[in-house]
């Protein structure tokens, strides 16, 4: 079950469950689209993977109790700002590789 973290780990921008700006890596590291594009260059600072839009959990119980009311988003904030210069050095060799080849 996705945790649906409440904010960007870098800039702490709120990313509510229905946010179209939330991006996650395969480990659910969560960042806003702006930070992924302009700070991270699509390279996760924690695992070096790429990012994808975070799925949106239905807000309504359409079928089988699979909805936000039964499985609410996490309230745990993980604010760990990235050192942009250190990340740029780390990501320099990784960024040119497609995410599926990292």
C-alpha positions as CSV (number, residue, x, y, z in Angstrom):
1,X,0.0,0.0,0.0
2,X,1.5,3.4,-1.0
3,X,2.1,5.6,1.9
4,X,1.0,8.8,0.1
5,X,3.4,11.1,1.9
6,X,2.1,14.6,2.7
7,X,4.8,16.8,1.3
8,X,7.9,17.2,-0.8
9,X,11.0,15.9,0.9
10,X,13.1,18.8,-0.4
11,X,11.0,22.0,-0.3
12,X,8.3,20.7,2.1
13,X,5.5,21.8,-0.4
14,X,2.2,20.2,0.6
15,X,1.3,17.2,-1.6
16,X,-2.2,16.2,-0.6
17,X,-3.5,12.8,-1.8
18,X,-5.1,14.2,-5.0
19,X,-2.0,16.2,-6.0
20,X,-1.0,16.0,-9.6
21,X,2.4,17.4,-8.7
22,X,3.6,14.5,-6.5
23,X,6.4,12.3,-7.9
24,X,7.7,9.1,-6.3
25,X,10.6,6.7,-6.9
26,X,10.2,3.0,-6.5
27,X,10.9,3.4,-2.8
28,X,8.2,6.0,-2.4
29,X,10.6,8.9,-1.9
30,X,8.3,11.8,-2.6
31,X,9.1,15.1,-4.2
32,X,7.1,17.8,-6.1
33,X,7.4,17.9,-9.9
34,X,9.3,21.2,-9.7
35,X,12.0,19.8,-7.5
36,X,12.3,16.6,-9.5
37,X,12.8,18.6,-12.7
38,X,14.8,21.6,-11.5
39,X,16.8,20.3,-8.5
40,X,17.0,16.6,-8.9
41,X,17.1,16.1,-12.7
42,X,14.9,13.0,-12.3
43,X,17.5,11.3,-10.2
44,X,16.4,10.3,-6.7
45,X,18.9,11.5,-4.1
46,X,18.2,8.4,-2.0
47,X,18.4,5.5,-4.5
48,X,19.4,7.1,-7.9
49,X,16.2,5.8,-9.4
50,X,13.9,7.8,-11.6
51,X,10.5,9.3,-10.7
52,X,6.9,8.8,-11.9
53,X,3.7,10.6,-11.1
54,X,2.3,9.3,-7.8
55,X,-1.0,7.5,-8.3
56,X,-4.1,9.1,-6.8
57,X,-6.1,6.9,-4.5
58,X,-9.9,7.3,-5.0
59,X,-11.5,9.6,-2.6
60,X,-14.8,7.7,-2.8
61,X,-15.6,4.1,-2.1
62,X,-16.5,3.0,-5.6
63,X,-15.8,-0.7,-5.1
64,X,-14.6,-3.1,-2.5
65,X,-13.5,-0.6,0.2
66,X,-10.5,0.5,-1.8
67,X,-10.5,4.2,-1.1
68,X,-8.8,7.0,0.8
69,X,-11.3,6.8,3.7
70,X,-10.3,3.2,4.4
71,X,-6.6,3.6,3.7
72,X,-5.8,7.2,4.5
73,X,-2.7,9.1,3.4
74,X,0.3,9.3,5.7
75,X,0.7,12.3,8.0
76,X,4.4,11.6,8.6
77,X,6.5,14.4,7.1
78,X,9.9,13.5,5.7
79,X,11.6,16.9,5.2
80,X,15.2,16.2,4.1
81,X,16.4,19.1,2.0
82,X,18.9,18.1,-0.7
83,X,22.2,19.8,-1.0
84,X,21.9,20.8,-4.7
85,X,25.6,21.0,-5.4
86,X,26.4,17.6,-3.8
87,X,23.4,16.1,-5.7
88,X,24.6,17.6,-9.0
89,X,27.9,15.9,-8.5
90,X,26.3,12.6,-7.5
91,X,23.8,12.6,-10.4
92,X,26.2,13.8,-13.1
93,X,27.1,10.2,-14.3
94,X,23.6,8.8,-13.6
95,X,21.4,11.4,-15.2
96,X,22.1,10.5,-18.8
97,X,21.1,6.9,-18.2
98,X,17.4,6.1,-18.7
99,X,15.8,5.2,-15.4
100,X,15.2,1.6,-16.6
101,X,19.0,1.2,-17.0
102,X,20.2,2.5,-13.7
